Amino acid sequence: MGQPQLLWAPCAGASAPSQGRASASELISVSPARLKPFPLAKAPLPGPAPGRAARRCSAPWRARRAPSLRRMGRLRAGSARRSRRGSATASPPAGSARRGRKKAAAGAPASPGAQEQSPAPGDFDLGAQRGRWAAFQERHRLSCEEAARLLLDAFEYRGLVKHTGGCHCGAVRFEVWASADLHIFNCNCSICTKKQNRHFIVPASRFKLLKGADNLTTYTFNTHRAQHTFCKTCGVQSFYTPRSNPDGYGIAPHCLDEGTVQTIVTEDINGKEWEKAVKEHKTIRDMSKP
């Protein structure tokens, strides 16, 4: 390769070298202040020719593609969120797992789905009592629910027995929990005298109508507080709602089935002066309270 050539531009008062080249003596004799750099034209930077990539950066293209770009951004953001939720569901954070273990150790369920569900009827474990339970159901011809209700009632109504009864034709049937020793009221008001309405009073919670609700009709008079219900078919009143205890029932002892009543004690009530008799009585109002 040749030696590098020094280019120079003539300044004011400088003579041009011969054949466009300057010798060393000529360069040394020129004052540095009289030298000036050779002006170079700015050349374009190397790069790809303008094409599709360059056109994408133009303002009109961005304006046309802005809605599509926004939709793509939203789709990517939604996919990222779903991915994060999926990973969080698949593998809960360590802190949540530790809290769940602490709750389980304390006896509390770690999550609602982990709560222990109550067994369905017939699914509970009777253990060694399974044979007795089956024999009890067969002996009394009861379903599992009926047997459970009977035993629960016997536990809750300790000292009471379950009486059953109904009207003459059998269209109305009921059961009632009461003492085997019945306290009967014998009222001498106009209607009780005509229909011989002797009855004992129980809370509404201890009475259950088994069948015949659509076969009952009701008669009321005077204050209309007493609901005298009787069978539409045979006309027998086996129970009613007394005026003295509208939150309970008055049961006719002579309409009960045999075998559950041991003794009967009868108390006369002066129904002809009903307000005075009930006001002076000490316990009649409380007989319909559970």
Beta strands, then each sheet from edge to edge (+ up, - down):
strand 1: 161-166
strand 2: 173-178
strand 3: 181-187
strand 4: 198-203
strand 5: 207-211
strand 6: 216-219
strand 7: 228-231
strand 8: 239-240
strand 9: 248-251
strand 10: 263-269
sheet 1: 1+ 2- 5+
sheet 2: 8+ 9- 4+ 3- 10-
sheet 3: 6+ 7-
end
